[in-house]
Amino acid sequence: MKGIRASAYMAVSLLCPATASADDSYRSLDTRTRCIVLLRECLVLIEQRDIDGIFEIVADGTGGSNFKIYPNPAAISAELKQERQNANTFIERNFRNHRVINSAFSDLQFSDLKTAKKSLTVTNTENNKKADAKLHSIKVKIPLQDRYEFGELRFLEMAENIYWVPIGW
């Protein structure tokens, strides 16, 4: 057992040296990268059929400029609760393109991030409080077998949190 720990420690030491070089530069992820990572996280949750997890990181934009977030699954409407009962139906109805995007994720091409000039109103369904948010968009080029599909991804940034607005929401 000690031999395993020693070699694991040695491997970690080689991969993660304890001191950083003066030439190393560290910075937080930019907003565009955070949006792409959030999309990937949501695709994983969709594949796992984790409806509660999905609702924690998506925003409902069906109201045009009045968006909603659902941080607490207990705070959703009765109609939405009913719709969520069958995870497979909910996923297929609301995330029709998830398989294509997921299977081609490493080949996707993302444009620069664009931020809308006007802020939007977001309602937190848990406490019914409204807040302003920035709307970001990233165009995406999806390679298919014989052609490319183009789409636009939308994200809300509110109080340092980012939410994905799924296509069609």
C-alpha atoms as a printed R data frame, in Angstrom:
    type eleno elety resid chain resno       x      y       z
1   ATOM     1    CA   MET     A     1   0.000  0.000   0.000
2   ATOM     2    CA   LYS     A     2   2.857  2.397   0.807
3   ATOM     3    CA   GLY     A     3   4.339  1.750  -2.633
4   ATOM     4    CA   ILE     A     4   1.097  2.743  -4.316
5   ATOM     5    CA   ARG     A     5   0.846  5.946  -2.295
6   ATOM     6    CA   ALA     A     6   4.465  6.821  -3.031
7   ATOM     7    CA   SER     A     7   4.080  6.368  -6.780
8   ATOM     8    CA   ALA     A     8   0.767  8.268  -6.776
9   ATOM     9    CA   TYR     A     9   2.443 11.102  -4.851
10  ATOM    10    CA   MET     A    10   5.330 11.071  -7.316
11  ATOM    11    CA   ALA     A    11   2.943 11.263 -10.282
12  ATOM    12    CA   VAL     A    12   1.020 14.143  -8.720
13  ATOM    13    CA   SER     A    13   4.271 15.927  -7.892
14  ATOM    14    CA   LEU     A    14   5.428 15.653 -11.484
15  ATOM    15    CA   LEU     A    15   2.113 16.853 -12.884
16  ATOM    16    CA   CYS     A    16   1.493 19.565 -10.292
17  ATOM    17    CA   PRO     A    17   4.751 21.107  -9.061
18  ATOM    18    CA   ALA     A    18   4.407 22.831  -5.700
19  ATOM    19    CA   THR     A    19   5.933 26.104  -6.858
20  ATOM    20    CA   ALA     A    20   4.938 28.145  -9.842
21  ATOM    21    CA   SER     A    21   7.389 29.686 -12.203
22  ATOM    22    CA   ALA     A    22   7.618 33.464 -12.310
23  ATOM    23    CA   ASP     A    23   6.688 33.178 -15.986
24  ATOM    24    CA   ASP     A    24   3.373 31.492 -15.193
25  ATOM    25    CA   SER     A    25   0.344 33.674 -15.665
26  ATOM    26    CA   TYR     A    26  -2.966 32.866 -13.981
27  ATOM    27    CA   ARG     A    27  -6.353 34.345 -14.659
28  ATOM    28    CA   SER     A    28 -10.002 33.454 -14.282
29  ATOM    29    CA   LEU     A    29 -11.975 32.008 -17.156
30  ATOM    30    CA   ASP     A    30 -13.427 34.652 -19.424
31  ATOM    31    CA   THR     A    31 -17.206 34.888 -19.857
32  ATOM    32    CA   ARG     A    32 -17.191 33.182 -23.266
33  ATOM    33    CA   THR     A    33 -15.327 30.173 -21.883
34  ATOM    34    CA   ARG     A    34 -17.609 30.023 -18.840
35  ATOM    35    CA   CYS     A    35 -20.627 29.958 -21.182
36  ATOM    36    CA   ILE     A    36 -19.186 27.096 -23.241
37  ATOM    37    CA   VAL     A    37 -18.339 25.126 -20.093
38  ATOM    38    CA   LEU     A    38 -21.893 25.684 -18.819
39  ATOM    39    CA   LEU     A    39 -23.301 24.381 -22.108
40  ATOM    40    CA   ARG     A    40 -21.159 21.248 -21.744
41  ATOM    41    CA   GLU     A    41 -22.306 20.786 -18.143
42  ATOM    42    CA   CYS     A    42 -25.929 21.075 -19.225
43  ATOM    43    CA   LEU     A    43 -25.412 18.515 -22.007
44  ATOM    44    CA   VAL     A    44 -24.057 16.077 -19.419
45  ATOM    45    CA   LEU     A    45 -27.096 16.681 -17.196
46  ATOM    46    CA   ILE     A    46 -29.389 16.136 -20.185
47  ATOM    47    CA   GLU     A    47 -27.707 12.812 -20.950
48  ATOM    48    CA   GLN     A    48 -28.124 11.814 -17.288
49  ATOM    49    CA   ARG     A    49 -31.800 12.902 -17.399
50  ATOM    50    CA   ASP     A    50 -31.151 15.092 -14.307
51  ATOM    51    CA   ILE     A    51 -34.087 17.477 -14.638
52  ATOM    52    CA   ASP     A    52 -33.465 19.202 -11.274
53  ATOM    53    CA   GLY     A    53 -29.803 19.747 -12.184
54  ATOM    54    CA   ILE     A    54 -30.779 21.183 -15.561
55  ATOM    55    CA   PHE     A    55 -33.205 23.632 -13.966
56  ATOM    56    CA   GLU     A    56 -30.462 24.962 -11.689
57  ATOM    57    CA   ILE     A    57 -28.386 26.184 -14.651
58  ATOM    58    CA   VAL     A    58 -30.908 27.163 -17.331
59  ATOM    59    CA   ALA     A    59 -33.100 30.226 -17.723
60  ATOM    60    CA   ASP     A    60 -36.527 30.240 -19.307
61  ATOM    61    CA   GLY     A    61 -36.678 32.896 -21.988
62  ATOM    62    CA   THR     A    62 -40.096 32.228 -23.463
63  ATOM    63    CA   GLY     A    63 -41.349 35.533 -22.141
64  ATOM    64    CA   GLY     A    64 -39.260 37.571 -24.595
65  ATOM    65    CA   SER     A    65 -37.332 39.994 -22.408
66  ATOM    66    CA   ASN     A    66 -38.635 38.720 -19.066
67  ATOM    67    CA   PHE     A    67 -36.622 35.629 -18.179
68  ATOM    68    CA   LYS     A    68 -37.107 33.215 -15.282
69  ATOM    69    CA   ILE     A    69 -34.668 31.089 -13.304
70  ATOM    70    CA   TYR     A    70 -35.617 28.085 -11.185
71  ATOM    71    CA   PRO     A    71 -33.036 27.654  -8.398
72  ATOM    72    CA   ASN     A    72 -35.433 25.560  -6.323
73  ATOM    73    CA   PRO     A    73 -37.423 22.758  -8.004
74  ATOM    74    CA   ALA     A    74 -40.148 23.135  -5.378
75  ATOM    75    CA   ALA     A    75 -40.792 26.711  -6.559
76  ATOM    76    CA   ILE     A    76 -41.915 25.850 -10.092
77  ATOM    77    CA   SER     A    77 -45.462 26.132 -11.340
78  ATOM    78    CA   ALA     A    78 -47.872 23.183 -11.224
79  ATOM    79    CA   GLU     A    79 -47.960 23.143 -15.034
80  ATOM    80    CA   LEU     A    80 -44.181 22.888 -15.246
81  ATOM    81    CA   LYS     A    81 -44.123 20.210 -12.536
82  ATOM    82    CA   GLN     A    82 -46.548 18.177 -14.618
83  ATOM    83    CA   GLU     A    83 -44.427 18.607 -17.737
84  ATOM    84    CA   ARG     A    84 -41.298 17.464 -15.876
85  ATOM    85    CA   GLN     A    85 -42.860 14.206 -14.637
86  ATOM    86    CA   ASN     A    86 -41.637 12.160 -17.593
87  ATOM    87    CA   ALA     A    87 -37.932 12.986 -17.973
88  ATOM    88    CA   ASN     A    88 -37.614 11.395 -21.429
89  ATOM    89    CA   THR     A    89 -40.550 13.330 -22.873
90  ATOM    90    CA   PHE     A    90 -39.361 16.543 -21.239
91  ATOM    91    CA   ILE     A    91 -35.830 16.120 -22.640
92  ATOM    92    CA   GLU     A    92 -37.014 15.258 -26.152
93  ATOM    93    CA   ARG     A    93 -39.493 18.138 -26.240
94  ATOM    94    CA   ASN     A    94 -37.147 20.801 -24.860
95  ATOM    95    CA   PHE     A    95 -33.681 19.678 -25.971
96  ATOM    96    CA   ARG     A    96 -34.265 18.207 -29.423
97  ATOM    97    CA   ASN     A    97 -30.729 18.892 -30.670
98  ATOM    98    CA   HIS     A    98 -28.843 17.651 -27.629
99  ATOM    99    CA   ARG     A    99 -27.654 14.412 -29.239
100 ATOM   100    CA   VAL     A   100 -26.203 16.153 -32.283
101 ATOM   101    CA   ILE     A   101 -24.503 18.843 -30.213
102 ATOM   102    CA   ASN     A   102 -23.221 16.334 -27.666
103 ATOM   103    CA   SER     A   103 -21.815 13.906 -30.239
104 ATOM   104    CA   ALA     A   104 -20.046 16.671 -32.165
105 ATOM   105    CA   PHE     A   105 -19.042 18.782 -29.155
106 ATOM   106    CA   SER     A   106 -15.283 18.532 -29.670
107 ATOM   107    CA   ASP     A   107 -15.738 19.658 -33.301
108 ATOM   108    CA   LEU     A   108 -18.036 22.603 -32.604
109 ATOM   109    CA   GLN     A   109 -16.792 26.021 -33.593
110 ATOM   110    CA   PHE     A   110 -17.805 28.962 -31.427
111 ATOM   111    CA   SER     A   111 -17.848 32.634 -32.437
112 ATOM   112    CA   ASP     A   112 -16.864 35.505 -30.216
113 ATOM   113    CA   LEU     A   113 -19.196 36.426 -27.388
114 ATOM   114    CA   LYS     A   114 -21.654 39.236 -28.085
115 ATOM   115    CA   THR     A   115 -23.369 41.084 -25.249
116 ATOM   116    CA   ALA     A   116 -26.684 42.891 -25.743
117 ATOM   117    CA   LYS     A   117 -26.601 46.599 -24.980
118 ATOM   118    CA   LYS     A   118 -29.809 46.546 -22.932
119 ATOM   119    CA   SER     A   119 -30.080 44.601 -19.705
120 ATOM   120    CA   LEU     A   120 -32.982 42.219 -19.192
121 ATOM   121    CA   THR     A   121 -35.225 41.425 -16.275
122 ATOM   122    CA   VAL     A   122 -34.880 38.018 -14.645
123 ATOM   123    CA   THR     A   123 -37.390 36.665 -12.134
124 ATOM   124    CA   ASN     A   124 -36.176 34.237  -9.506
125 ATOM   125    CA   THR     A   125 -39.143 31.867  -9.087
126 ATOM   126    CA   GLU     A   126 -38.050 30.864  -5.600
127 ATOM   127    CA   ASN     A   127 -38.602 34.305  -4.062
128 ATOM   128    CA   ASN     A   128 -40.262 36.169  -6.968
129 ATOM   129    CA   LYS     A   129 -37.523 38.826  -6.879
130 ATOM   130    CA   LYS     A   130 -36.550 40.537 -10.093
131 ATOM   131    CA   ALA     A   131 -33.007 41.450 -11.073
132 ATOM   132    CA   ASP     A   132 -31.205 42.832 -14.085
133 ATOM   133    CA   ALA     A   133 -29.043 40.555 -16.204
134 ATOM   134    CA   LYS     A   134 -26.829 40.746 -19.265
135 ATOM   135    CA   LEU     A   135 -27.766 38.699 -22.305
136 ATOM   136    CA   HIS     A   136 -24.808 37.089 -24.090
137 ATOM   137    CA   SER     A   137 -24.877 35.185 -27.355
138 ATOM   138    CA   ILE     A   138 -22.399 32.942 -29.132
139 ATOM   139    CA   LYS     A   139 -22.936 31.622 -32.628
140 ATOM   140    CA   VAL     A   140 -22.049 27.986 -33.102
141 ATOM   141    CA   LYS     A   141 -21.139 26.007 -36.203
142 ATOM   142    CA   ILE     A   142 -22.108 22.342 -35.886
143 ATOM   143    CA   PRO     A   143 -20.426 19.912 -38.285
144 ATOM   144    CA   LEU     A   144 -22.693 17.163 -39.571
145 ATOM   145    CA   GLN     A   145 -21.799 14.357 -41.968
146 ATOM   146    CA   ASP     A   146 -22.551 16.243 -45.171
147 ATOM   147    CA   ARG     A   147 -23.052 19.881 -44.119
148 ATOM   148    CA   TYR     A   148 -22.828 22.421 -41.339
149 ATOM   149    CA   GLU     A   149 -25.682 23.639 -39.160
150 ATOM   150    CA   PHE     A   150 -25.533 27.040 -37.541
151 ATOM   151    CA   GLY     A   151 -27.180 28.107 -34.342
152 ATOM   152    CA   GLU     A   152 -27.023 30.729 -31.680
153 ATOM   153    CA   LEU     A   153 -26.501 30.013 -28.011
154 ATOM   154    CA   ARG     A   154 -27.855 32.483 -25.473
155 ATOM   155    CA   PHE     A   155 -26.753 32.947 -21.888
156 ATOM   156    CA   LEU     A   156 -27.788 35.221 -19.033
157 ATOM   157    CA   GLU     A   157 -25.267 36.644 -16.608
158 ATOM   158    CA   MET     A   158 -26.696 37.773 -13.323
159 ATOM   159    CA   ALA     A   159 -24.750 38.509 -10.138
160 ATOM   160    CA   GLU     A   160 -21.697 36.548 -11.332
161 ATOM   161    CA   ASN     A   161 -23.854 33.519 -12.212
162 ATOM   162    CA   ILE     A   162 -24.358 32.374 -15.780
163 ATOM   163    CA   TYR     A   163 -27.443 30.530 -17.026
164 ATOM   164    CA   TRP     A   164 -27.969 28.917 -20.407
165 ATOM   165    CA   VAL     A   165 -31.138 29.818 -22.304
166 ATOM   166    CA   PRO     A   166 -31.834 26.614 -24.268
167 ATOM   167    CA   ILE     A   167 -32.658 26.877 -27.962
168 ATOM   168    CA   GLY     A   168 -36.385 27.533 -28.324
169 ATOM   169    CA   TRP     A   169 -36.862 28.696 -24.735
